[in-house]
Amino acid sequence: MPTLLVTGGASGIGAACARRFHAAGYHVMVADIQDEKGLALAAELGGETGYVRLDVREEQDFEAAVAAVMQRSGRLDCLINNAAIVGVIGPLIETSAAEWDHACAVIQRSVFLGTKHAARAMLTRGNGSIVNIASVAALTGGFSPHAYATAKAGVEHFTRSSALELIEHGIRVNCICPGNIATPIHTGVTDDRWQGRMARISELQKDDQPLARFGQPEEIADAAFWLASEQASYVVGHALVVDGGLMAGRAWRKQPPHLREYHPVLK
């Protein structure tokens, strides 16, 4: 059976990916530092689903996680580098180097480490798929704090760079750039308060993009599953934007009246 390793897999987009791939028949290894949530998800999915504690900043943790997958399933078909944090928030001149380095380690360095060790396992079969979760913040400014945006831009560029090397070994590397997705990380809290905050944020921001709603983690999981599948066998080094039209431009309902008046649809 094909096998998935997903970092940050205990909640949000990672958990949605775990469920999506499990439903398609994959053996799933959930990797996270949220032990209680990770073990609960593994128990929920059952079967060959496992959980491994993985601090994505630590290379030895990635080595152990990949080894656990290989011991359990004998193969690694897909890695989803999903783990991330919002990181330091505030003015640049007040940002410490330690805070900057921490955000970049969790968001960007982790993708390098995961790709490195997953690729080593995939080389034995000459086949595999790596899907990195970047962000629309990687593509333009103004959507997130400095460190987060910079690190996600690094993820998007590393996707292309690593894809050029690894495709020669049958390993496809791509990334997804989500927009506003309804997950705890978007609210700044990871406890039970996040759903209430999400409802308030959604109401405030629903008119900021053409598709007037936040995306769901399952929609990113569907995109990740497609990128990992044979249906995307010719897709290499690609950044797939899944954002409800956010990057396309300002929603027409938010345009100034003089533009709306002459729009053929809205007139």
C-alpha distance (Angstrom), angle and dihedral (degrees) to the residues before:
residue distance angle dihedral
M1 . . .
P2 3.81 . .
T3 3.79 115.2 .
L4 3.81 133.5 -143.3
L5 3.79 129.1 -160.2
V6 3.81 112.6 -166.4
T7 3.80 123.8 -175.5
G8 3.76 118.9 -147.5
G9 3.78 82.5 22.7
A10 3.78 99.8 149.3
S11 3.80 97.2 79.1
G12 3.79 146.3 5.8
I13 3.79 118.2 9.5
G14 3.80 91.7 -7.4
A15 3.80 93.5 57.2
A16 3.81 90.7 45.7
C17 3.81 88.9 53.4
A18 3.79 91.1 49.2
R19 3.81 90.9 53.1
R20 3.82 94.0 44.3
F21 3.79 95.2 51.0
H22 3.80 92.8 41.7
A23 3.82 89.8 53.6
A24 3.81 88.0 54.5
G25 3.78 92.4 54.6
Y26 3.79 102.2 -94.7
H27 3.76 124.3 143.5
V28 3.80 103.2 -123.9
M29 3.78 131.6 -152.1
V30 3.80 111.9 -165.7
A31 3.81 112.7 -153.5
D32 3.79 123.0 -168.0
I33 3.81 145.5 117.1
Q34 3.81 91.0 -117.1
D35 3.77 94.0 92.0
E36 3.80 98.7 176.9
K37 3.80 94.1 49.5
G38 3.79 93.2 41.5
L39 3.79 94.3 51.2
A40 3.81 90.6 45.6
L41 3.81 91.5 53.0
A42 3.80 91.8 47.9
A43 3.80 89.7 51.0
E44 3.80 91.0 47.3
L45 3.80 93.1 53.2
G46 3.79 93.9 39.9
G47 3.77 124.4 176.0
E48 3.77 112.5 76.5
T49 3.81 94.4 -13.0
G50 3.79 114.1 128.2
Y51 3.78 138.9 179.8
V52 3.79 128.5 -139.2
R53 3.78 127.4 -179.1
L54 3.80 108.4 -120.7
D55 3.78 128.4 176.9
V56 3.80 99.1 -164.3
R57 3.80 91.9 -150.8
E58 3.80 91.0 65.0
E59 3.79 121.3 78.9
Q60 3.80 93.8 -158.6
D61 3.80 89.5 57.1
F62 3.80 90.7 56.3
E63 3.79 90.6 47.9
A64 3.81 89.8 52.1
A65 3.81 93.6 45.8
V66 3.80 93.7 51.7
A67 3.80 90.0 44.8
A68 3.82 89.6 52.8
V69 3.80 90.3 52.3
M70 3.79 92.4 48.8
Q71 3.79 92.2 47.3
R72 3.79 92.0 49.5
S73 3.81 100.2 40.7
G74 3.79 107.7 9.1
R75 3.81 91.4 -129.8
L76 3.80 143.5 56.5
D77 3.78 115.7 -148.4
C78 3.79 102.9 167.6
L79 3.78 138.1 19.3
I80 3.79 120.4 -168.0
N81 3.81 110.6 -161.9
N82 3.79 96.8 -156.1
A83 3.81 108.4 138.8
A84 3.79 114.4 116.4
I85 3.79 145.2 142.0
V86 3.79 132.3 -150.1
G87 3.77 88.9 -119.5
V88 3.76 128.7 -168.4
I89 3.80 116.4 -2.4
G90 3.77 126.1 -162.6
P91 3.79 144.1 57.9
L92 3.78 116.7 -22.5
I93 3.78 92.9 -124.8
E94 3.81 89.8 58.0
T95 3.81 95.9 47.2
S96 3.78 115.3 108.3
A97 3.79 122.0 -139.8
A98 3.80 89.5 -122.6
E99 3.80 92.4 55.9
W100 3.81 90.7 47.1
D101 3.81 92.7 49.0
H102 3.80 92.1 48.4
A103 3.80 93.2 54.0
C104 3.79 92.7 46.3
A105 3.81 91.6 47.7
V106 3.80 93.6 54.0
I107 3.80 96.5 40.6
Q108 3.81 106.3 31.9
R109 3.80 111.9 13.8
S110 3.80 88.5 50.7
V111 3.80 90.8 60.6
F112 3.79 90.6 54.2
L113 3.80 91.7 49.1
G114 3.80 94.0 45.7
T115 3.78 93.3 47.2
K116 3.79 92.2 47.5
H117 3.79 95.9 53.4
A118 3.79 97.1 36.1
A119 3.80 90.4 51.3
R120 3.80 90.5 53.1
A121 3.80 89.5 56.9
M122 3.80 93.8 43.0
L123 3.80 92.7 51.1
T124 3.80 89.8 71.1
R125 3.82 89.2 66.8
G126 3.80 98.6 30.6
N127 3.77 90.4 -129.1
G128 3.80 140.3 84.3
S129 3.76 148.1 113.4
I130 3.79 130.9 -121.2
V131 3.81 119.0 -165.8
N132 3.79 118.0 -170.0
I133 3.79 121.1 -162.3
A134 3.79 107.4 -136.0
S135 3.82 124.1 158.1
V136 3.77 143.9 -125.8
A137 3.81 82.1 -104.8
A138 3.81 85.5 73.6
L139 3.79 90.9 62.6
T140 3.80 104.0 47.7
G141 3.78 140.8 3.7
G142 3.76 129.8 -100.2
F143 3.79 102.3 50.4
S144 3.80 101.4 91.3
P145 3.80 147.3 2.3
H146 3.80 117.9 -60.8
A147 3.81 98.7 -105.3
Y148 3.80 94.0 45.4
A149 3.80 93.3 49.1
T150 3.80 93.3 45.7
A151 3.79 93.4 47.9
K152 3.80 92.8 47.3
A153 3.81 89.7 49.8
G154 3.77 86.4 54.9
V155 3.80 89.9 52.2
E156 3.79 91.1 52.1
H157 3.80 92.9 49.3
F158 3.81 94.0 42.7
T159 3.80 87.1 54.5
R160 3.79 90.6 62.2
S161 3.79 94.6 40.3
S162 3.80 95.6 49.8
A163 3.82 92.0 41.4
L164 3.80 90.7 61.6
E165 3.78 91.6 57.0
L166 3.78 102.0 36.7
I167 3.80 98.1 46.4
E168 3.78 87.0 71.4
H169 3.81 85.8 66.3
G170 3.80 95.5 45.9
I171 3.80 94.6 -99.0
R172 3.80 116.5 129.5
V173 3.81 118.9 -154.0
N174 3.81 121.6 -165.9
C175 3.78 137.3 150.8
I176 3.77 140.0 -145.4
C177 3.80 123.1 -136.7
P178 3.82 105.4 -155.9
G179 3.78 122.3 -164.7
N180 3.80 123.3 -156.5
I181 3.80 105.2 -14.9
A182 3.81 123.4 178.8
T183 3.81 100.3 -117.9
P184 3.81 134.2 125.2
I185 3.83 92.6 -104.2
H186 3.81 90.0 63.4
T187 3.80 91.7 59.2
G188 3.79 98.7 47.8
V189 3.82 92.8 -118.9
T190 3.80 131.2 83.4
D191 3.80 100.1 -167.9
D192 3.80 128.6 85.8
R193 3.81 92.6 -70.5
W194 3.80 93.9 73.5
Q195 3.81 97.0 85.3
G196 3.80 92.4 56.0
R197 3.78 90.8 48.1
M198 3.77 90.5 46.9
A199 3.79 91.4 56.2
R200 3.80 91.4 53.2
I201 3.81 93.9 45.2
S202 3.80 91.7 48.1
E203 3.78 91.5 54.0
L204 3.81 92.2 49.9
Q205 3.80 95.6 46.6
K206 3.79 104.1 33.0
D207 3.82 92.8 103.5
D208 3.80 95.2 50.5
Q209 3.81 95.2 87.7
P210 3.82 138.2 36.2
L211 3.81 93.7 -106.5
A212 3.79 98.6 55.9
R213 3.77 100.7 -144.7
F214 3.75 141.1 66.8
G215 3.77 117.7 -96.1
Q216 3.78 121.5 -111.3
P217 3.82 124.5 -124.0
E218 3.79 88.5 -120.5
E219 3.80 90.2 63.0
I220 3.80 90.5 57.6
A221 3.80 89.7 45.6
D222 3.80 89.9 54.4
A223 3.80 89.7 52.4
A224 3.80 91.2 48.5
F225 3.79 91.3 49.7
W226 3.80 91.0 51.4
L227 3.80 92.4 49.6
A228 3.79 89.8 50.7
S229 3.79 94.0 47.6
E230 3.78 131.5 86.4
Q231 3.80 87.9 -109.4
A232 3.80 85.8 74.8
S233 3.80 94.9 44.0
Y234 3.83 91.8 127.1
V235 3.82 94.6 48.2
V236 3.80 111.8 100.8
G237 3.80 130.7 161.9
H238 3.79 91.9 -0.9
A239 3.81 129.2 151.3
L240 3.80 106.2 -147.3
V241 3.81 111.0 -158.1
V242 3.81 113.4 -147.8
D243 3.78 105.0 175.9
G244 3.80 114.5 124.1
G245 3.79 89.9 -104.5
L246 3.82 94.8 -56.5
M247 3.80 94.0 136.2
A248 3.80 92.6 43.9
G249 3.78 90.9 73.2
R250 3.76 144.4 -97.1
A251 3.79 116.4 -21.2
W252 3.83 112.9 -106.0
R253 3.78 92.6 -124.9
K254 3.83 87.0 62.6
Q255 3.80 95.1 49.9
P256 3.82 119.4 111.7
P257 3.84 114.3 -88.4
H258 3.80 94.3 -110.1
L259 3.82 90.2 60.5
R260 3.78 94.4 43.8
E261 3.79 90.3 52.6
Y262 3.79 92.8 62.5
H263 3.79 98.0 38.9
P264 3.84 107.5 113.3
V265 3.79 93.7 -139.9
L266 3.78 100.5 40.8
K267 3.81 98.2 38.7
